Amino acid sequence: MATLRTPLPDPRTEPDGSAVVRVLSYNVRSLKDDTGALARVIRACAPDLVCVQEAPRFFRWRKAAARLAAMTDLVMLSGGATAAGPMLLCSLRAGVEHTEDVLLPRTPGLHRRGLATAVVRVAGARLGVVSCHLSLRAEERRAQAGMLLDRLDGMGVPHAVVGGDLNDVPRGAAFGQLAGKLQDCRAVRPWGGEATFPAEAPRKRIDAVFATGGIEVLGCGVPEDLPGVTGADLRAATDHLPVLAALRVPAGG
C-alpha cells in the first residue's frame, strides 16, 4: 500500500457519535534530552491520547510527569513509576472511566516491565488504551505480548488501542503476535515516516500503534512532515521517533 501524503484528519466528532481521535506513541527516555523540543513535537501532533514509554520513574517522578503534561497542554491519565515506565496522557476531550497500572512478572536481573491502562470516552465512543514497553530479551518479550493481549481481553471494552516501544521489528515474534490479533496501524494505512529508532538515523520500526478490529485506521506513521514538527526537534527530543495514528472509533459500548 502506498504511503499517504495527505494530512491526517483533525480530531472531531462525527454526526453518528463516532470519534476521530489522534493517538501518539512516544518513548521519551526519562526526559533526559531536550524537553522543549519534546513538548513542541507533542503539541504539534495534537493528540487526544499519548502512550508514553520510559516516563520518569525515580526522584520526584510525579513532578516531572506533571511538568511534561503542562508543557503539552495535556493531563496525566495513569502510569509512570507505578507502571515501571509506561504512562498515559490525554487531552480534555477524553472522559476517564477507569485507570489501572499493571506490573508484569519480573525476570531476575532484568528491568521490571508494566502496562499503563485506562478506559476513556471520547464523544460517543468508549475506548480502552494501553501503553507498553516490552523486554529487550526475546523470550520475555513474547510472554509480555501475550499478557498484554490477555489484559485487553479483560478490559471489557468494544474497542481498544495500544501504543508501545516493542523492542522488536515487524518480522519478530512479539510484534507478529500483536499484529496477528490487532491491526498494526502503520501497515494498514501508512502515512509519514516508517522507521523509529534511533532518532538520529532511524533504521528500525520498533515503535507502533495497534488497534482492535472495528476501528478504522485513517493514517499512521512518524510525523516527519507535520506542520510544526521539525527534523531538528525530532532528533533533539529523545532517542526514538514518535508514531502518530488517526483513528475513527465507532460510537457505542
Secondary structure, DSSP 4 states (H G I P E B T S, - for coil): -PPB-SPPPPPEE-TTS-EEEEEEEEE-GGG-S-HHHHHHHHHHH--SEEEEES---STTHHHHHHHHHHHTT-EEEEESGGGTS-EEEE-TTPEEEEEEEEEPPPPTTS---EEEEEEEEETTEEEEEEEEE--SSHHHHHHHHHHHHHHHHTT--S-EEEEEE-SS-TTSHHHHHHHHHSEEHHHHSBBSB---BSTTS--B--EEEEE-TTPEEEEEEB-TTSTT--HHHHHHH-SS--EEEEEEEPSB-
